[in-house]
Amino acid sequence: MSRSAHPAGPRHADVLPEGHYTAPADDLNALDEKVWARTVERGEDGVVRVGGIEVTRLAEEFGTPAYFLDEADFRARCRAWADAFGTEADVFYAGKAFLSRAIVRWLKEEGLNLDVCSGGELTTALDAGMPAERIAFHGNNKSEGEIRRAVEVGVGRIVLDSFQEIVRVAHIAQELGKRQRVQIRVTVGVEAHTHEFIATAHEDQKFGIALAGGQAAEAVRRALKLDGLELIGIHSHIGSQIFDMAGFEVSARRVVQLLAEVRDEHGVELPEIDLGGGLGIAYTSEDDPREPQDIAKALTEIVTRECEAAKLRTPRISVEPGRAIVGPTAFTLYEVGTVKPLEGLRTYVSVDGGMSDNIRTALYDAEYTVALVSRRSDAEPMLVRVVGKHCESGDIVVRDAFLPADTAPGDLLAVPATGAYCRSMASNYNHALRPPVVAVKDGGARVIVRRETEEDLLRLDVG
């Protein structure tokens, strides 16, 4: 099965879809290091550990379901991205993947910048001490209040997403006596090989200003004329969970062509180009993500080559990895509640979480893998569908996987690569309590986002 596209499958399959993997792994106890966080390992006693701590102990202390985040892995990935691009480029962590005050502090300490896309994310960033000049503010419909706050605190850049926003930001900046640094987000007409809901650079979608029909060029013309704005560059983001660099090459070529038009018409060479994020991670063993140094080399070569052809100075590059940093660093730990065999089909294994802590399978048909982590088992493999406890038939955590045939109530299962978007998109559906995020490092564990309580639910219900 190709992994140049978003890992997806049919929504309502009663049997494994054609072309899907049809055989279990040789050893169900093995943990593919490509999929799991770096300090995850299975001990001699058969119990899986992260940061040196057994998952059984973590479950006893923090309960299930819960997200466990490998802090050492997160920090190492931050450093890898920073080192890959060096001092001649900027790396902005995409906060929408997962953001908390602890995450912001780690980013600051490891030298990364931060991309936010709401007032809440901006507040979290500032409260945790991220310097405003290291923050970029995204969003297709920023409120006047959000823009005002961003300008007041001096964010490093606001990414303009519409003609209305160009005027709105300029007016607020002038009113506050400031000149706001901005980029213009353009849609370059690239159809990224990804799921429809996370492809963002084709024309028929809500983000950015289209290159087609001269719209982006007109946006540049307007921004350059407004005293409240300092236009520093062009922004392009083509989608998410992408493995193929071809889309970035086409995107960079079209953005550089726009830079050349700006130079020829206005006599200005814009100094920056942001190519967004969206690089894929391994959700299953079949995925083959690129390393940061390979990505940096490829993107730098693409932009340099295109600028040389257009006789432009090479602009400073920015990238926005979010999932690529936090995604692989966490797993979700569940306890099995029921095991229900369906003869001739598969076995349904129900866990104590579900679509309230991981909506991606239901929303994007995303694929995950799963492992029995509280013990070793030499039982024969059985085909399973791991489902949650919510009142929805689409409440699926892992659509098709193999677990040992002796999997039973009380066992602990872990789903890897859930660091990105799972907690960020978590909900209170069926009045479920959103799980905690627990950072684990060097034999210690601490809550960085606590589990919700029933009191939290009732506190918001002012009825």
VOMARMAR-566097 format. One line per 3 residues: their letters; for each residue x, y, z of C-alpha. Coordinates in nm, 3 decimals. Example, Ala and Ser with C-alpha at 12.3 -4.5 7.8 and 13.67 -1.06 7.14 Angstrom:
BEGIN
AS> 1.230/-0.450/0.780  1.367/-0.106/0.714
***
This chain:
BEGIN
MSR> 0.000/0.000/0.000  0.143/0.337/-0.102  0.247/0.566/0.178
SAH> 0.286/0.877/-0.037  -0.075/0.948/0.056  -0.253/0.996/0.384
PAG> -0.287/0.656/0.554  -0.654/0.599/0.495  -0.902/0.320/0.443
PRH> -1.273/0.282/0.372  -1.508/0.402/0.643  -1.745/0.107/0.651
ADV> -1.545/-0.205/0.562  -1.669/-0.534/0.703  -1.357/-0.709/0.576
LPE> -1.002/-0.598/0.512  -0.995/-0.378/0.200  -0.816/-0.504/-0.106
GHY> -0.445/-0.420/-0.092  -0.446/-0.384/0.286  -0.194/-0.586/0.483
TAP> -0.336/-0.935/0.530  -0.078/-1.099/0.753  0.028/-1.029/1.110
ADD> 0.380/-0.931/1.205  0.620/-1.218/1.266  0.638/-1.123/1.634
LNA> 0.348/-0.940/1.796  0.570/-0.859/2.094  0.816/-0.661/1.882
LDE> 0.795/-0.281/1.882  0.892/-0.108/1.559  1.126/0.177/1.658
KVW> 1.005/0.374/1.355  0.658/0.397/1.508  0.725/0.419/1.881
ART> 0.891/0.694/2.086  1.265/0.650/2.126  1.277/0.535/2.488
VER> 0.993/0.282/2.450  1.108/-0.077/2.495  0.973/-0.410/2.615
GED> 1.151/-0.539/2.924  1.257/-0.894/2.995  0.942/-0.933/3.204
GVV> 0.734/-0.856/2.894  0.608/-0.520/3.021  0.665/-0.219/2.797
RVG> 0.851/0.080/2.943  0.888/0.442/2.842  1.158/0.659/2.996
GIE> 1.246/0.359/3.210  0.899/0.332/3.369  0.666/0.032/3.324
VTR> 0.329/0.107/3.167  0.164/-0.096/3.442  0.305/0.144/3.698
LAE> 0.202/0.444/3.489  -0.152/0.309/3.461  -0.172/0.261/3.836
EFG> -0.052/0.614/3.906  -0.222/0.813/3.631  -0.510/0.592/3.517
TPA> -0.630/0.518/3.165  -0.687/0.638/2.906  -0.386/0.868/2.917
YFL> -0.130/1.013/2.678  0.232/0.945/2.774  0.486/1.177/2.612
DEA> 0.856/1.093/2.588  1.015/1.427/2.682  1.367/1.320/2.581
DFR> 1.239/1.221/2.237  1.049/1.550/2.196  1.355/1.755/2.282
ARC> 1.578/1.546/2.056  1.343/1.601/1.762  1.341/1.976/1.829
RAW> 1.720/1.978/1.819  1.727/1.765/1.504  1.507/2.014/1.318
ADA> 1.702/2.314/1.448  2.036/2.156/1.356  1.913/2.047/1.013
FGT> 1.817/2.400/0.906  2.090/2.584/1.097  2.111/2.956/1.155
EAD> 2.019/3.051/0.798  1.657/2.934/0.837  1.376/2.944/1.094
VFY> 1.189/2.648/1.241  0.842/2.724/1.381  0.674/2.446/1.578
AGK> 0.308/2.426/1.468  0.128/2.459/1.799  -0.201/2.320/1.668
AFL> -0.049/1.971/1.675  -0.031/1.985/2.055  0.035/2.281/2.280
SRA> 0.076/2.324/2.653  0.285/2.550/2.873  0.540/2.273/2.924
IVR> 0.571/2.227/2.547  0.625/2.602/2.504  0.904/2.599/2.763
WLK> 1.074/2.303/2.592  1.054/2.478/2.255  1.205/2.793/2.400
EEG> 1.488/2.599/2.564  1.563/2.403/2.245  1.572/2.715/2.028
LNL> 1.257/2.669/1.820  1.002/2.935/1.734  0.626/2.883/1.762
DVC> 0.335/2.909/1.520  -0.008/2.973/1.675  -0.349/2.997/1.511
SGG> -0.584/3.125/1.782  -0.602/3.364/2.071  -0.592/3.072/2.312
ELT> -0.271/2.937/2.163  -0.120/3.285/2.173  -0.214/3.324/2.540
TAL> -0.060/2.986/2.624  0.261/3.078/2.441  0.298/3.413/2.613
DAG> 0.205/3.278/2.956  0.477/3.013/2.928  0.741/3.272/2.839
MPA> 0.784/3.241/2.462  0.918/3.578/2.339  0.655/3.743/2.121
ERI> 0.906/3.807/1.844  0.950/3.429/1.808  0.576/3.375/1.749
AFH> 0.394/3.360/1.415  0.016/3.403/1.409  -0.186/3.206/1.154
GNN> -0.557/3.162/1.088  -0.806/3.215/0.808  -1.045/3.428/1.016
KSE> -0.862/3.602/1.298  -1.089/3.820/1.508  -1.015/4.188/1.560
GEI> -0.945/4.110/1.925  -0.694/3.840/1.834  -0.520/4.068/1.584
RRA> -0.507/4.355/1.831  -0.352/4.135/2.100  -0.096/3.999/1.855
VEV> 0.006/4.346/1.739  0.013/4.486/2.092  0.249/4.217/2.222
GVG> 0.468/4.238/1.911  0.442/3.895/1.749  0.717/3.835/1.496
RIV> 0.479/3.788/1.206  0.114/3.769/1.121  0.027/3.553/0.821
LDS> -0.238/3.735/0.617  -0.502/3.503/0.476  -0.747/3.730/0.288
FQE> -0.789/4.074/0.134  -1.006/4.175/0.429  -0.733/4.075/0.672
IVR> -0.474/4.285/0.492  -0.679/4.596/0.563  -0.781/4.481/0.911
VAH> -0.425/4.421/1.034  -0.297/4.742/0.876  -0.573/4.948/1.037
IAQ> -0.516/4.801/1.384  -0.139/4.841/1.356  -0.172/5.206/1.255
ELG> -0.419/5.267/1.535  -0.164/5.127/1.781  0.119/5.326/1.626
KRQ> 0.302/5.016/1.506  0.425/4.862/1.184  0.344/4.491/1.186
RVQ> 0.562/4.237/1.010  0.344/4.016/0.787  0.355/3.740/0.531
IRV> 0.088/3.666/0.272  -0.038/3.309/0.254  -0.090/3.200/-0.103
TVG> -0.259/2.892/-0.243  -0.035/2.766/-0.518  -0.265/2.517/-0.690
VEA> -0.072/2.210/-0.575  -0.284/1.902/-0.504  -0.094/1.739/-0.218
HTH> -0.111/1.359/-0.199  -0.307/1.352/0.123  -0.660/1.326/0.261
EFI> -0.912/1.576/0.123  -0.967/1.739/0.463  -0.595/1.811/0.522
ATA> -0.490/1.917/0.171  -0.459/2.296/0.184  -0.301/2.437/-0.134
HED> -0.553/2.360/-0.408  -0.780/2.652/-0.501  -1.110/2.508/-0.374
QKF> -1.054/2.551/0.001  -1.067/2.814/0.271  -0.701/2.900/0.325
GIA> -0.492/3.169/0.159  -0.511/3.388/-0.149  -0.488/3.214/-0.485
LAG> -0.201/3.266/-0.725  -0.449/3.205/-1.005  -0.595/3.512/-1.169
GQA> -0.334/3.744/-1.023  -0.503/3.751/-0.681  -0.183/3.692/-0.483
AEA> 0.000/3.958/-0.684  -0.280/4.203/-0.607  -0.257/4.114/-0.237
VRR> 0.114/4.195/-0.244  0.048/4.525/-0.419  -0.205/4.628/-0.153
ALK> 0.012/4.519/0.140  0.313/4.714/0.011  0.107/5.034/0.000
LDG> -0.017/5.021/0.359  0.192/5.204/0.619  0.087/4.971/0.902
LEL> 0.240/4.665/0.735  0.593/4.548/0.671  0.563/4.274/0.412
IGI> 0.850/4.032/0.474  0.758/3.735/0.258  0.525/3.478/0.109
HSH> 0.381/3.177/0.290  0.268/2.849/0.136  0.138/2.532/0.301
IGS> 0.029/2.244/0.079  -0.117/1.994/0.328  -0.041/1.746/0.602
QIF> 0.099/1.393/0.642  0.299/1.424/0.318  0.586/1.192/0.226
DMA> 0.653/1.299/-0.133  0.867/1.612/-0.185  0.737/1.670/-0.539
GFE> 0.456/1.895/-0.413  0.704/2.116/-0.228  0.911/2.152/-0.544
VSA> 0.613/2.272/-0.748  0.502/2.500/-0.466  0.847/2.656/-0.424
RRV> 0.875/2.715/-0.798  0.543/2.900/-0.807  0.618/3.106/-0.498
VQL> 0.957/3.208/-0.641  0.784/3.309/-0.963  0.563/3.538/-0.754
LAE> 0.873/3.684/-0.583  1.019/3.757/-0.924  0.698/3.932/-1.031
VRD> 0.709/4.143/-0.714  1.068/4.244/-0.787  0.993/4.333/-1.148
EHG> 0.677/4.531/-1.069  0.767/4.696/-0.737  1.147/4.685/-0.724
VEL> 1.133/4.489/-0.398  1.290/4.151/-0.322  1.096/4.003/-0.032
PEI> 1.345/3.850/0.214  1.152/3.542/0.338  0.965/3.238/0.212
DLG> 0.773/3.002/0.440  0.706/2.656/0.298  0.482/2.546/0.583
GGL> 0.492/2.202/0.736  0.297/1.886/0.674  0.577/1.629/0.660
GIA> 0.450/1.282/0.743  0.535/1.049/1.029  0.517/0.672/1.068
YTS> 0.180/0.565/1.202  0.242/0.206/1.091  0.550/0.006/0.992
EDD> 0.466/0.062/0.626  0.516/0.440/0.653  0.858/0.575/0.556
PRE> 0.908/0.933/0.677  1.210/1.147/0.589  1.465/1.263/0.841
PQD> 1.489/1.639/0.916  1.833/1.672/0.756  1.703/1.517/0.434
IAK> 1.405/1.751/0.434  1.623/2.055/0.501  1.864/1.963/0.223
ALT> 1.585/1.903/-0.027  1.392/2.221/0.051  1.706/2.438/0.054
EIV> 1.820/2.299/-0.281  1.476/2.351/-0.435  1.450/2.715/-0.327
TRE> 1.811/2.795/-0.416  1.779/2.642/-0.761  1.454/2.825/-0.839
CEA> 1.591/3.159/-0.716  1.907/3.123/-0.921  1.694/3.056/-1.230
AKL> 1.488/3.369/-1.156  1.803/3.574/-1.074  1.677/3.641/-0.721
RTP> 1.867/3.648/-0.395  1.778/3.334/-0.203  1.530/3.433/0.070
RIS> 1.544/3.308/0.427  1.344/2.986/0.455  1.095/2.903/0.728
VEP> 0.931/2.567/0.796  0.659/2.463/1.041  0.689/2.104/1.164
GRA> 0.430/2.013/1.427  0.324/1.654/1.381  0.678/1.565/1.270
IVG> 0.808/1.669/1.613  0.541/1.574/1.864  0.353/1.300/1.679
PTA> 0.598/1.011/1.730  0.685/1.109/2.088  0.362/0.995/2.256
FTL> 0.133/0.696/2.283  -0.213/0.652/2.429  -0.256/0.387/2.697
YEV> -0.592/0.209/2.729  -0.738/-0.072/2.937  -0.935/-0.346/2.763
GTV> -1.296/-0.369/2.879  -1.461/-0.630/2.655  -1.353/-0.873/2.384
KPL> -1.626/-0.968/2.133  -1.547/-1.222/1.855  -1.750/-1.202/1.533
EGL> -1.716/-1.534/1.355  -1.575/-1.504/1.005  -1.495/-1.134/1.042
RTY> -1.280/-1.014/1.331  -1.278/-0.962/1.706  -1.392/-0.632/1.854
VSV> -1.174/-0.519/2.143  -1.331/-0.234/2.339  -1.113/0.004/2.540
DGG> -1.189/0.274/2.794  -1.134/0.565/2.557  -1.221/0.617/2.192
MSD> -1.317/0.894/1.956  -1.318/1.149/2.240  -0.939/1.109/2.276
NIR> -0.859/1.020/1.912  -1.105/1.149/1.652  -0.862/1.103/1.363
TAL> -0.969/0.751/1.269  -1.333/0.858/1.242  -1.253/1.194/1.082
YDA> -0.972/1.105/0.839  -0.989/0.724/0.825  -0.642/0.741/0.977
EYT> -0.449/0.420/1.033  -0.277/0.331/1.357  -0.110/0.027/1.503
VAL> -0.164/-0.117/1.850  0.023/-0.344/2.089  -0.043/-0.544/2.404
VSR> 0.195/-0.372/2.646  0.119/-0.500/2.997  0.265/-0.845/2.928
RSD> 0.426/-1.063/2.665  0.211/-1.314/2.481  0.300/-1.605/2.256
AEP> -0.063/-1.670/2.161  -0.166/-1.690/1.797  -0.254/-1.358/1.632
MLV> -0.616/-1.258/1.590  -0.756/-0.991/1.361  -0.910/-0.714/1.572
RVV> -1.080/-0.382/1.551  -1.002/-0.167/1.854  -1.306/0.043/1.939
GKH> -1.403/0.290/2.207  -1.686/0.315/2.456  -1.888/0.591/2.288
CES> -2.239/0.555/2.147  -2.126/0.568/1.783  -2.062/0.280/1.545
GDI> -1.783/0.492/1.398  -1.606/0.506/1.734  -1.297/0.326/1.607
VVR> -0.945/0.368/1.742  -0.759/0.116/1.522  -0.956/-0.014/1.227
DAF> -0.764/-0.334/1.149  -0.476/-0.482/1.344  -0.353/-0.806/1.497
LPA> -0.333/-0.875/1.871  -0.259/-1.198/2.058  -0.561/-1.428/2.072
DTA> -0.547/-1.433/2.452  -0.606/-1.056/2.481  -0.851/-1.018/2.768
PGD> -1.031/-0.761/2.985  -0.784/-0.581/3.209  -0.497/-0.596/2.962
LLA> -0.326/-0.269/2.870  -0.306/-0.169/2.504  -0.102/0.119/2.365
VPA> -0.152/0.306/2.039  0.168/0.482/1.928  0.216/0.806/1.733
TGA> -0.069/0.989/1.907  0.127/1.297/2.012  -0.016/1.515/1.736
YCR> -0.380/1.624/1.715  -0.522/1.359/1.948  -0.525/1.568/2.268
SMA> -0.562/1.888/2.064  -0.882/1.758/1.903  -1.011/1.570/2.208
SNY> -1.372/1.629/2.309  -1.622/1.568/2.587  -1.852/1.361/2.367
NHA> -2.086/1.157/2.589  -1.947/1.380/2.867  -1.622/1.186/2.856
LRP> -1.338/1.334/3.056  -1.040/1.431/2.843  -0.730/1.230/2.939
PVV> -0.416/1.372/3.095  -0.085/1.424/2.919  0.201/1.283/3.123
AVK> 0.563/1.365/3.041  0.806/1.082/3.110  1.183/1.121/3.127
DGG> 1.474/0.938/3.294  1.260/0.733/3.528  1.034/1.020/3.632
ARV> 0.681/1.109/3.525  0.478/1.424/3.577  0.141/1.550/3.456
IVR> 0.169/1.845/3.217  -0.202/1.857/3.132  -0.421/1.709/3.403
RET> -0.716/1.477/3.351  -1.051/1.651/3.344  -1.288/1.585/3.630
EED> -1.665/1.577/3.660  -1.632/1.900/3.854  -1.475/2.058/3.544
LLR> -1.777/1.959/3.338  -2.025/2.092/3.592  -1.828/2.415/3.640
LDV> -1.894/2.509/3.277  -2.260/2.408/3.296  -2.412/2.720/3.455
G> -2.773/2.594/3.398
***
